[in-house]
Amino acid sequence: MTQTANVAHRDAIPAIAINQLSKTYAGDKKTGPKKALDNVSFDVRRGEIFGLLGPNGAGKSTLINILAGMVNKSSGSASIWGFDISENPRNAKASIGIVPQEIIFDPFFSPKEVLEVQAGLYGVPKAERRTQELLRAVRLEDKADAFARSLSGGMKRRLLVAKAMVHAPPILVLDEPTAGVDIDLRKQLWDYVRSLHAQGVTIVLTTHYLEEAEELCDRIAIINHGKVVALKDTADLIGMAREKNIVLSTASEITSAPQHDLFDRAELIDPHTLEISYNKDKTNAGQVLSVAREAGLEIVDVTTREADLEDVFLNLTRSE
Ligand SMILES: Nc1ncnc2c1ncn2[C@@H]1O[C@H](COP(=O)(O)OP(=O)(O)OP(=O)(O)O)[C@@H](O)[C@H]1O
């Protein structure tokens, strides 16, 4: 086989392949068993930024902890960079870096020591360690020798990202990395994640910041009650929001909001401004405007609001 064919073959293998994965926690006498993942299947492609979204308790952490080798699956399979997590756990683990939700450091270790110890755990030879480079990348160079307990919350988060990258894995998973991180630090963190992505690292992130997922991710899976309820390109997923809104400005005062079967809702924002919500599967903006004109409104301006991920998310998870 030629080298090119080899590369093509390797590229065809997804970064992460999850196949009919289920997890039931035994629970205790009071709560009984809890099904946290129910037959979940999807692939994460190499080189993409993949978002995993879901409400609290949906099963996101369970999924990540199974990939990290910290929770045992009940059934199904998963492979990381082509390595099955059960059959080849060492290689699977070496292919992934996980930034956990919880910040736990030995308070008396310095950032430099944290990275050196982690590199040791992963068997990275001294000559290949990138401690200084990683500290620079997460802007902790000047804190290299400080006690970890003296770092701010944002600095600790960045140190966690550096720690996940000591063995230079091709996949980085971030479990709600920006919870409690202020806007500036969040931006710095994402800049670093973007630069890793530009270097070819596959990124998986879970987040509650929907607009962040919308901005960063190529594809998004929505998980609810242990099931994947949607998996689409970000733009397509946003298109799934059924509800659309039109805001009309009128020349004369509106006394009451007109009602019509085609409208989900019509509300007066002020005497000259009316907001109409409609289901885009049922009607379109043109029809809505015609109905408004027939009701006697003298429309002088129209604005529409594109659905954001929050709308999609609410629509998909509300009824469950
Ligand atoms: N060790 C455990 N024993 C019993 N039930 C558990 C255990 N860990 C998680 N669960 C339950 O499994 C379900 C999924 O939890 P999980 O932490 O995976 O959700 P999540 O989507 O990550 O939520 P969050 O956003 O709050 O982290 C929840 O109902 C949770 O209570």
PDBQT file of the ligand as one rigid body, heavy atoms in Angstrom, charges set to zero:
ROOT
HETATM    1  N1  LIG A 401     -22.777   7.441  40.095  1.00  0.00    +0.000 N 
HETATM    2  C1  LIG A 401     -24.083   7.584  39.808  1.00  0.00    +0.000 A 
HETATM    3  N2  LIG A 401     -25.019   6.797  40.387  1.00  0.00    +0.000 NA
HETATM    4  C2  LIG A 401     -26.329   6.924  40.101  1.00  0.00    +0.000 A 
HETATM    5  N3  LIG A 401     -26.825   7.820  39.195  1.00  0.00    +0.000 NA
HETATM    6  C3  LIG A 401     -25.949   8.618  38.583  1.00  0.00    +0.000 A 
HETATM    7  C4  LIG A 401     -24.522   8.559  38.849  1.00  0.00    +0.000 A 
HETATM    8  N4  LIG A 401     -23.906   9.484  38.073  1.00  0.00    +0.000 NA
HETATM    9  C5  LIG A 401     -24.882  10.104  37.358  1.00  0.00    +0.000 A 
HETATM   10  N5  LIG A 401     -26.092   9.598  37.660  1.00  0.00    +0.000 N 
HETATM   11  C6  LIG A 401     -27.391   9.978  37.076  1.00  0.00    +0.000 C 
HETATM   12  O1  LIG A 401     -27.320   9.752  35.682  1.00  0.00    +0.000 OA
HETATM   13  C7  LIG A 401     -27.981  10.807  34.961  1.00  0.00    +0.000 C 
HETATM   14  C8  LIG A 401     -26.993  11.450  33.980  1.00  0.00    +0.000 C 
HETATM   15  O2  LIG A 401     -26.001  12.183  34.709  1.00  0.00    +0.000 OA
HETATM   16  P1  LIG A 401     -24.786  12.970  34.025  1.00  0.00    +0.000 P 
HETATM   17  O3  LIG A 401     -23.929  13.517  35.112  1.00  0.00    +0.000 OA
HETATM   18  O4  LIG A 401     -24.171  12.111  33.007  1.00  0.00    +0.000 OA
HETATM   19  O5  LIG A 401     -25.565  14.153  33.301  1.00  0.00    +0.000 OA
HETATM   20  P2  LIG A 401     -25.009  15.494  32.652  1.00  0.00    +0.000 P 
HETATM   21  O6  LIG A 401     -25.737  15.650  31.370  1.00  0.00    +0.000 OA
HETATM   22  O7  LIG A 401     -23.536  15.466  32.605  1.00  0.00    +0.000 OA
HETATM   23  O8  LIG A 401     -25.462  16.608  33.652  1.00  0.00    +0.000 OA
HETATM   24  P3  LIG A 401     -24.649  17.901  34.165  1.00  0.00    +0.000 P 
HETATM   25  O9  LIG A 401     -24.790  18.906  33.085  1.00  0.00    +0.000 OA
HETATM   26  O10 LIG A 401     -25.427  18.273  35.396  1.00  0.00    +0.000 OA
HETATM   27  O11 LIG A 401     -23.258  17.472  34.446  1.00  0.00    +0.000 OA
HETATM   28  C9  LIG A 401     -28.513  11.753  36.018  1.00  0.00    +0.000 C 
HETATM   29  O12 LIG A 401     -29.854  11.446  36.262  1.00  0.00    +0.000 OA
HETATM   30  C10 LIG A 401     -27.665  11.471  37.227  1.00  0.00    +0.000 C 
HETATM   31  O13 LIG A 401     -28.379  11.722  38.405  1.00  0.00    +0.000 OA
ENDROOT
TORSDOF 0
